[in-house]
């Protein structure tokens, strides 16, 4: 798809599911009150996408699997993984992203709740007019 086609498609969707990375920039073209479900690497705590989403009136849901073992490259501060330090950050970003179906199911339920209580009422109102 061309960039123009992607941007046009983003204007028509209610829920955008993507992994952490460059593709999240397309959330800027979503209609306000849509939902972004972003799958992030485990123990990776980057809130940049959530901040951009809130600024764009997009509801962000972050999914990550924190049940896998902490990489040996990561330093700990008590129970906190210092995921912003190298080489931990690179290790986490280069690992395969794993998450369980329960996490995604909960994310979809959260997205549906948000849409039904915020966006869908507005859509029904505009259809009636």
N, C-alpha and C positions, 0 to 999 in steps of 0.2 A: 504494500500500500504506500502511496505517496504521503508526504507530510500533510498536505491539504486534505486528503481523504481521511487520514487519522483524526485530524482536528474536527472535521465535519461529523465523524462517527462519535467522537467524545461528547459532542453537544447533544447526542440522542440517548446516551446511556445513563442509567440510574446508579449502577454499581460497577466500579472498575477494580478488578482484582489483578495485582501485579506484584512482582518481587521488587525489593529495594534496588534502586539503581536509576539509570538515565531515563527509563520510560515513565517514571513518576512525574516528569515535567509536564506530561500531557494532562495532569489533573487541573492545570491552569485553564483548560478549555472546557471543563465540565460545567454543567449548569449548577448554579447554587442549590444547596440542599441535597446534592447527590452524595454517594458514599464511596470512599476509597478504602479498599482492603489491601494493605501492604504486608507482604510476607518478608520478614527480615531474618538475617542469620541469627542463630541462637546466641544469647548473651550480648548481642549487639544493640547498643542503646543510642540510636540516632533519632532525634526528634525533628530534624529539619523538615521532612515531608509533612509531619503533623502540623507544624507551625504554618507552612505554606497552605495546607489544606484549610485550617481554621481561618486564615486570612482571606481565603477564596470562598468562604461559606460552604466548604465541603466537610462532611463528617468523616474523620479518619478512624480506621480500625487497624491496629497493628497486631499481626500474628507472628509469634516466634516460639520455637521449641526450646524451652529451658530445662529439659529433662536429660539432654545429652551431656556427656562428660565435658568439663571445662578443659580446653586445650592446655597442655603443659607450658606453652609459650605465654600464657596469660598470668599476670601477677594478680594477687588477691589482696583486698583490704577488708579483713574480717570475712564476711560472706559476699562482699561486692566484688564482681569481676571488673578489673580496670580495663575495659574494652577499648578505650580510646588510645591506649599506649601501644607503641610498636614493640615487638612484632605481633602482639595479640590482635590488634585491629586487622592487619593483613591476613592473619591466619583465619579469623572469623569470616572475613569477607570472601575468602577463597574456598571455604568449605561448601559442600553441597548443602542446600537449605532443606532441612527436614522439619516437618511439623505433623502433628497427629490430626486425624479426621475430626476428633472432638473439638480441637481448637478452631478448625475451619467451620464446623457446624455452628459453634457458638458465635463466630464472627458473622455468619450469614444470618443467624437469628437476630443478632444485634443490629445488622443492617436493615432487616425487614422491619423491626420495631421502629427504628429511626424513620424509615421511609413512610410507614403507615401513619406515624404520629406527626410528621412534619411535612414531607413533600407530597404525599398522595392526596391529602385533603386539598391542597392547593391545585393540583392537577385536575381533580374532579370539579372544582369550582370553575376553572377555566374552560373545561369541556362543556359545562352547562351554558355558559355565556356564549 
